[in-house]
Amino acid sequence: MWRMPTVATTAKLSKFAPDQWGLVTRRQAEVAGVSRATMTRLAADGSVLERVGHGVYHLAGAPVPDQLALRVAWLQLAPEVPAWRRTAAEGVVSHRSAAALYGIGHLPADRHEFTVAARRRSRRTDVRLHVARLRDDEWIVVRGLPTTRPSRIASDLLVGREEPDAVAQVIGDAIRNVYDYAGAFANALAPHASRFGYRRGDGLALLGFFLDLVDDPDSERWLDQARAYPQRSRDGSLPPSPSTTLGQR
């Protein structure tokens, strides 16, 4: 027999809505004092909760967020931790998924890709986890999700042996839309220079190669900007990304 949820139960679930796109995980609900049986009952007819993924629910009446599938997959990485308490170690949108979130390049994001700090496995066949420790300057918040900067995306795509034309399109789109600095790309590309036949560490030359591929009329100006850009400091850090303004929604 269906029972009306109590005000207390609704309040416990609703506290996640403002900062988590109307979504709540079963583990979060349990920590808040809502049992698994109650969650199942509330999702039975969809009037209070709608199940949108394994252990993830959308609260009825809350706007359905964009990139719903990606957000669900990200929440599943650390289902007990609210979105606003997570760190980069628990998962950052990266690689093709990050490029798609910015809207740069044309690589299909047919899997949800994340970078995590420690090796783990996902049961989902459409989720791919990359293990790396990201510096604070290598990611920002984009549309509410921690996401690698475009310069880091380009480097990650090269590690993954993506086609140069595809990487070039990501770079060109990002610089054109001021999502990252040309010089940040030169720094990020430096470790890959010798693979393309350039002097070891010559990220500027490699950036020029990729800009030639996109044949943008502003390429020379971008290269001039890259020449004037600060090199990485001793701790490897870079100036903050200009795309931080994308970020907090």
Sequence and secondary structure as in RCSB ss.txt:
>XXXX:A:sequence
MWRMPTVATTAKLSKFAPDQWGLVTRRQAEVAGVSRATMTRLAADGSVLERVGHGVYHLAGAPVPDQLALRVAWL
QLAPEVPAWRRTAAEGVVSHRSAAALYGIGHLPADRHEFTVAARRRSRRTDVRLHVARLRDDEWIVVRGLPTTRP
SRIASDLLVGREEPDAVAQVIGDAIRNVYDYAGAFANALAPHASRFGYRRGDGLALLGFFLDLVDDPDSERWLDQ
ARAYPQRSRDGSLPPSPSTTLGQR
>XXXX:A:secstr
      HHHHHHHHTTTTTTTTEEEHHHHHHTT  HHHHHHHTSSSSSEEEEETTEEEETTS   TTHHHHHHHH
HHSTTS GGG  GGG EE HHHHHHHHT S     SEEEEESS    S TTEEEEE    GGGEEEETTEEEE H
HHHHHHHHHTT  HHHHHHHHHHHHHTTSS HHHHHHHHGGGGGGGTS TT HHHHHHHHHHHHT TTHHHHHHH
HHTS    TT      GGGGGTT 
